[in-house]
C-alpha cells in the first residue's frame, strides 16, 4: 500500500468523523473468565483464548502468558502498525525493522514484600530499529508522528482515567 491508497482508504472514514464526531468514539472491550482451576484467567482475544497466569518471578510456571508481557506486546503491536502507517503516509520506505519494548518491574511491590516498592512498571522503553535509506529528518518526523498517533503508547504515557468495580453475579 502506498500513501495515495492509504489516503483513499481512510478519506471516507475521516470525513465521517469530521461530520459526526460521535461516530469516532468507540468502546473497545476485553473479556476474560476465571472459572478455571489454577491461578489463571482465560482472555478472549477474538482469535483464540489466551491463558494468562503468574509470571515466574511471582511463582508462576512460565507456561501461561504474563499480563505484563501482554501489555508490552500490545505496545509493540500498536507501535509497529502505527509506524508502518505513518511511514506509508509520509513516504518513508522501510525495508525491514524491529519494534522492541522493554519494561522494568520490581516484583517486591506486587508480592507485598516491600510496601515502598512500586506495583507496576517503573519504566518502559520503546525502540524502533529500521532499515531504510530515508534521511534523518524524515526518520525524526516518522518517530514524532508514530509517538503522537500510537494509541497504546499515548494511553500508557498519559494515564487515562481508570475505574474499577465489582458486582456479585
C-alpha positions as CSV (number, residue, x, y, z in Angstrom):
1,X,0.0,0.0,0.0
2,X,1.3,3.4,-0.9
3,X,0.4,6.9,0.6
4,X,-2.3,7.5,-2.1
5,X,-4.0,4.2,-1.4
6,X,-3.9,4.8,2.3
7,X,-5.5,8.3,1.9
8,X,-8.2,6.8,-0.4
9,X,-9.0,4.1,2.1
10,X,-9.1,6.5,5.1
11,X,-10.7,9.5,3.4
12,X,-14.4,8.4,3.9
13,X,-13.7,7.4,7.5
14,X,-12.1,10.8,8.3
15,X,-14.9,12.6,6.5
16,X,-17.5,10.8,8.6
17,X,-15.7,11.5,11.8
18,X,-15.4,15.2,10.9
19,X,-19.1,15.5,10.1
20,X,-20.2,13.3,13.0
21,X,-17.6,13.4,15.8
22,X,-19.6,11.0,18.0
23,X,-19.1,8.3,15.3
24,X,-15.4,8.2,16.1
25,X,-15.9,7.3,19.8
26,X,-15.9,3.6,20.0
27,X,-15.7,1.4,23.2
28,X,-13.3,-1.4,22.8
29,X,-13.8,-4.3,25.2
30,X,-11.8,-7.2,26.6
31,X,-13.2,-10.1,28.5
32,X,-11.8,-13.0,30.4
33,X,-13.0,-15.8,32.7
34,X,-11.7,-17.0,36.0
35,X,-13.9,-20.1,36.1
36,X,-11.0,-22.5,35.6
37,X,-8.7,-24.2,38.1
38,X,-5.3,-22.6,39.0
39,X,-4.3,-19.0,39.2
40,X,-5.1,-18.2,35.6
41,X,-7.5,-16.0,33.6
42,X,-8.7,-17.0,30.1
43,X,-8.7,-14.0,27.9
44,X,-10.8,-13.9,24.8
45,X,-8.6,-12.4,22.1
46,X,-11.1,-12.5,19.2
47,X,-8.9,-15.1,17.5
48,X,-8.2,-17.6,20.3
49,X,-8.2,-18.0,24.1
50,X,-5.1,-16.7,25.7
51,X,-4.4,-18.1,29.2
52,X,-2.7,-15.6,31.5
53,X,-1.1,-16.6,34.7
54,X,1.6,-15.6,37.2
55,X,5.0,-14.6,36.0
56,X,7.7,-17.0,37.1
57,X,9.1,-14.1,39.3
58,X,5.9,-14.4,41.4
59,X,5.7,-18.2,41.4
60,X,4.2,-18.9,38.0
61,X,5.2,-21.9,35.9
62,X,6.0,-19.8,32.9
63,X,3.6,-21.8,30.8
64,X,0.9,-19.2,30.9
65,X,1.1,-15.7,29.4
66,X,2.2,-12.9,31.7
67,X,-0.1,-9.9,31.6
68,X,3.0,-7.6,31.9
69,X,4.4,-9.2,28.7
70,X,1.0,-8.9,27.1
71,X,1.0,-5.1,27.9
72,X,4.4,-4.7,26.2
73,X,3.2,-6.9,23.3
74,X,0.2,-4.7,22.8
75,X,2.5,-1.6,22.8
76,X,4.8,-3.3,20.2
77,X,1.8,-4.3,18.0
78,X,0.3,-0.8,18.1
79,X,3.6,1.0,17.7
80,X,4.5,-1.3,14.8
81,X,1.3,-0.8,12.9
82,X,1.4,2.9,13.6
83,X,5.0,3.2,12.4
84,X,4.1,1.4,9.1
85,X,1.0,3.5,8.6
86,X,2.9,6.8,9.2
87,X,5.8,5.6,7.0
88,X,3.4,4.9,4.2
89,X,1.6,8.3,4.7
90,X,4.8,10.4,4.7
91,X,6.6,8.2,2.1
92,X,9.4,6.8,4.2
93,X,10.4,3.5,2.6
94,X,11.1,0.8,5.2
95,X,13.0,-2.2,4.1
96,X,12.6,-4.0,7.4
97,X,12.7,-3.4,11.0
98,X,12.0,-4.4,14.6
99,X,9.9,-2.9,17.3
100,X,11.2,-3.6,20.8
101,X,9.5,-2.8,24.2
102,X,11.2,-3.3,27.5
103,X,9.8,-2.6,30.9
104,X,11.3,-2.7,34.4
105,X,9.3,-4.2,37.2
106,X,10.2,-4.6,40.9
107,X,8.3,-7.7,41.9
108,X,8.6,-6.9,45.6
109,X,5.7,-4.5,45.1
110,X,3.2,-6.9,43.6
111,X,4.2,-9.6,46.1
112,X,3.8,-7.2,49.0
113,X,7.3,-7.8,50.2
114,X,8.1,-4.1,50.4
115,X,5.3,-1.6,50.8
116,X,7.5,1.1,49.3
117,X,8.3,-0.8,46.1
118,X,6.0,0.3,43.3
119,X,3.4,-2.1,41.8
120,X,3.7,-1.9,38.0
121,X,6.3,-0.8,35.5
122,X,8.7,1.8,36.8
123,X,10.0,2.4,33.3
124,X,9.0,1.3,29.7
125,X,11.3,1.8,26.8
126,X,10.1,1.6,23.2
127,X,12.6,1.3,20.4
128,X,12.4,1.1,16.6
129,X,15.3,-0.5,14.6
130,X,14.7,0.3,11.0
131,X,16.4,-0.4,7.7
132,X,15.8,2.5,5.4
133,X,17.6,4.9,3.1
134,X,15.5,7.8,4.3
135,X,17.3,10.9,5.5
136,X,17.4,11.6,9.2
137,X,14.9,14.5,9.1
138,X,12.3,12.0,7.7
139,X,13.1,9.5,10.4
140,X,12.7,12.2,13.0
141,X,9.3,13.0,11.6
142,X,8.4,9.3,11.4
143,X,9.3,8.9,15.1
144,X,7.4,12.0,16.2
145,X,4.2,11.1,14.3
146,X,4.4,7.4,15.4
147,X,4.6,8.6,19.0
148,X,1.8,11.0,18.5
149,X,-0.6,8.6,16.9
150,X,0.1,5.3,18.7
151,X,-3.0,4.6,20.9
152,X,-1.3,2.2,23.3
153,X,1.8,4.4,23.7
154,X,-0.3,7.5,24.3
155,X,-2.5,5.6,26.8
156,X,0.5,4.4,28.8
157,X,2.2,7.8,28.6
158,X,-0.8,9.9,29.6
159,X,-2.5,7.6,32.1
160,X,-6.3,7.8,31.3
161,X,-8.9,7.9,34.0
162,X,-9.4,4.3,35.2
163,X,-12.1,3.0,37.4
164,X,-12.7,-0.4,38.9
165,X,-15.8,-2.0,40.3
166,X,-17.1,-5.4,41.4
167,X,-20.6,-6.9,41.4
168,X,-21.9,-10.2,42.6
169,X,-23.3,-12.5,39.8
